Amino acid sequence: MINTIDLFAGCGGLTEGFKKNGGYNTIACVEWDKLPYNALLHRFKTKWGYADAEDRILRFDVQRVDEMINGWNDEEYGSSHGLDSLVSKHGGTVDLIIGGPPCQAYSVALRNRDEENLNKDYRNFLFESYVKIVSHYKPKMFVFENVPGILTATPGDGKEKIINVIRRQFYNAGYVLLDDLSEAIIDFTEYGVPQNRKRIIIIGLNREYFGDKAKELLKSFYYELLPKHKVAKKRTVREAIGDLPKLFPLDKPVTIGGKRYAHTFPIDSEVLNHTARYNGEREIKTFKLLTEDIANGKNEYTSVKKLTELYNSLTGRQSNVHKYYVLRWDEPSNTIPAHLYKDGLRHIHPDPEQARTITVREAARLQTFPDDYEFTSGTAMDFKIIGNAVPPLFAEILAEVLEQTLRAC
């Protein structure tokens, strides 16, 4: 078994794929945010059957590296003996560290909106905690996942690209990275994920362990082994969510258990997390207009200009960014972002009869979470948790290719 630690674990998208592989032993997952932590803890208890889940799934601030390693007793995060104690119970060796610091600070889209404040964002330098943990345990390999914008971000004083700092720190820790990291940008649609999502997947190989083979193994990973898993045809929205129970607009909204509903919901359905978020009458009419426009082939409201004009006329608000987007049945969806928790106007279900935005389960399927993964935080925050995750389907492929790379040494 390959002993693994997951940092910045979120709800465990990466770990989900590695668990499905079967060849990895999850020593620990670390996540500071209570909601994704709760979802991951629940998953380890109910799906994977870990009696010691509360010892392995750790809620703690990764920036507090010394305590994370040696243990803590904290009013906010409770207590733990720390990572060293867990590692010693599993043979004293960490073979692999996976994870990705929060990526908002590197996002090109967000930088375009508010670059000055993002340059000062503390999240720009959370990677340093990751490097410290890697330096401490010296695993054979690591996986560092983030947004492609990390290649161009220049936070702080703006004098140096953050990726050069990251590369230098990993080199000093004893690791070899691919020479051209632009080649590490992965289009997940090419691997069966039904969603337009690109991420950089940085693999680091321990120079001491792999020796002279490290650079050739990295080239093999990116240019030979991983591409073998590319799909012949990209998966579509229809393939991902087309079989889920339909949720139709109600004649009048109803309140059940203090929560308002504007659509039907499958009371006896075995599908978890599949209820429509509340939409007002105006929104439902707008969704019907937009989806029918596409379904009947008129395509009057498919340009940014027309969608912006429609939003401005309906709401009386001015926006230079169009707010509406209807998913296309026969294409991958647009990116499922963490921002989806605020509103779903850019993730409108393509069926005119349903006239709604997508559900948590639909977002989860577009991220390739299995239907038995139960999200436990309530609709809005579940969207955020899902949007921040790595698609488990790609993580499963990644786990297989990393295992092959280890065997090649």
C-alpha positions, 0 to 999 in steps of 0.5 A: 500500500502507498502511504498518502497524506492529503493536504487542503483536502476539502471534501476529498475529491482527490482522496475519493479517486485514490481510495477507489484505486485500492492501492493507497493507504490514507494516513491523514486528510487535513482541512481547516473549513468545517463544512467540507471537513464534515462531508469528508469525515462522513464519507470515511465513516459511511462509505469507507468504513473507517472506525478511526475516521476522526483520528485520520480526518483532521480539522486544522489550519495547515499554516500552523505546520509545527503543531500539525506535525507534533500535535495540538490542543486548540479551542477551535480545532479540538485536539490531535496527536498530529501527523507524526503520530499517525505516520508512526502507526503506519510504518513511519513512511509517507510515500505520497503527499497530494493536495492543492492550496486554495486557488482563488488568489491565482485565478486570472478571472479574479485578478482581472476584477481585483488584482490589487487586493488579490496580490495581498491575499494570504492564500497566495503563500499557502503553498509554503505550508505544503512545501514544509510538510513535503520537506519534513516527510520527504515522500517519494512523490507529491501532487500539487493541484491548482488553476493554470493562472498560477503560472502567471500570478505575481503576488506580493511586490509583483516582481517575480512569478509565484510559480518560480518561487514554488519551483525553487522551494520544491527544488531546495526540498529535493524534488524534480518538476517538469521543465515546462509546467505549461505542459502540466495543464490538464483539460479534464474533458479529455479524461471523461469529466463532463465539464470544461475544467482545466487545472495544473497538475504538478508532479514532484519526484524525490531526487534521492529516491528516483535519481537519474530516472526522475526527469525521464519518468516525469516525461513518461508520466505527462506525455505517455502514461497519462494520455493513454487514458484520454477518452475518444469522445467527450462526455456531455451534460446529457450523459451526466445528468439526463437520467435524474428525476425531473423537477417541475415548477409548482403552481405556487411555492410551498414551505416545508420544514421552514424551507421554500420550494418552487419546484417539485422534488422526488420525496421517495427518490434514492437520489441524494441532494437532488432538490432545486434551489428556490427560484422566484417567478421572474427567474423561472420565466426567464429560465423557460425563455432561455431554454426554449430559445435554445431548444427551438433553435432560435438562439436569440439569447446566446450572445453575450450582448443579448444576455447582458441586455436581458439581465439589465432589462429584467432586473433594472441593474447594470452589469457588463458581465452576462449573468445567464448561461444555459447548459447544453445537452450535447456538450460538456458543461461550463466549469462548476465553480465555488461561486455557484453557492451564491447563485446558479444563473450561469448553470441553468438546466437545459430542459425548458419544462423544468425551468430551474438551475442545477441541483447539488446532485447535478453539480456533483455528477458534473464533477464526477462524484458518485451518487452515494457521496452525501453532501451534508452542509445544506444546498448553498454551501454544498455547491461551494464544496463541490466547486472547490473539489478535484473531479474524483474520476480524474483523481482515480486515473491519476492514482493509477498512473502514479502507481505505474510511475512508482513501479517503474523505479 
